[in-house]
Amino acid sequence: MREIVHIQAGQCGNQIGAKFWEVISDEHGIDPTGTYHGDSDLQLDRISVYYNEATGGKYVPRAILVDLEPGTMDSVRSGPFGQIFRPDNFIEVPANPENVWIMECLLNHSFRIVCVCTF
């Protein structure tokens, strides 16, 4: 089995990513709260490729969302599936010329997500 960590960055990346999660969630029978309401066992067959199972049977996207603009992140949070993401997976990067640390931040977030994947 393979696990995917989805990284979406910037306004365009986050807008496409938000729609991606709507479609994937619908295909797997996951509602906007992360609860499974599907009608086929096949929907859960490979769910761990994109989601981690949290407490209470909730499914959380294995995703990191990055942007310089808080407005884009607010838009994703207030969107149809905005509450499905873990709050600490939103990375708002302050705009300044010394954003070299962002790679370390992304690696740390990716490592944290990968550590909960089953191998």
N, C-alpha and C positions, 0 to 999 in steps of 0.2 A: 504494500500500500504506500502511496505517496502523500505527503502533506505539503501544501503550498502556503507560503506566507505572501500575502498580497500587499504590495506597497503602492500607494497612490499618492502622487505629489502634484502640487500646483492646482490652479483653478480647473483647468481642463481635466487633469488626471482625477481630481476628486469628483467632478461632475460625471465623468464616464464611470468611475468606480462606484459612485452611489447607485447609478442605474444598473451596473453589473450586479451589485448585491441584491437589488430588488428582483432581478431576473433569476439569479441563482437561488435565492430564497424561495421564490415561487416554484421553481422546478423541484426543489427538495421539500416543499410543503412546510416551510418555516414562515411563521407570521412575523410582523414587525416587532414583537416582543421577544422573539427568539424561540418561541414554543412551536413544536412540531404539531401540525394539524393535517398531515398528508393522508392519502388514501391508498398508498401502496408501499409495501416493504422495500421495493426497489429505490424509493426516495431516500431511505436511510442507509442503503447498501454502501455507498462511498461518501457519506456525509463528512467523515473526518478528513477528507481531502481539503476542504475549505473552512471547516468549523471546528472549534473546540467545544466539547460538551461541558457546560458549567453546572453548578448546583441547581437542583430543581428541574433537571431535564431541559434546561435552556441551551440553545446553541448560539455561540458567539463567533462572528467572523474572525479568522486569523488574518488580521489586516492592520496595517500602519498607515495613517493618514497624515500627510505633511503639507503645510502651506505657510507662506509668509503673511497672508491676509486672513485675519480672524473672521472676516465676513464669509469666506468660502466655507470654513469649518462650521460656522454657525448655520449656514445653509444646509450642510449635510446633516448636522445634528437635528435640525427642525424638519428635515425631510421625512418621507414616509417610513424609511427604515433607519432613521438616525439614532434611535434608542437601542438598536441591536448591537452597536459597537461598544467596546469597553472605553470608558472615558479617558483612561491613561494611554490609549492608542492614538489619540489625537496629538500631533506635535505641531505647535504653532511656533515657527521660527521667527524671532525678531529680525527685522530687516537691518542689517549692518554689514559692512564689508568684511567682517571677520567671522563669517559663518562656516569656517573650516570644521568646527566642532560638530556640525550636523551629521557628518559621516559616523562619528563615534556614537552619537545619540541614536541614529538609525540602527547601527550594529547592536547596540545594547538592547533596544526594543525588539529587534529581530531575534536575538539570542533568548530573550525572556519568553517570547512566543514559541520558539522552537523547543525550548526545554519542556513544555507541557505536551508536546506532540508524542504520540506513542510510536515506538520504533519496532 
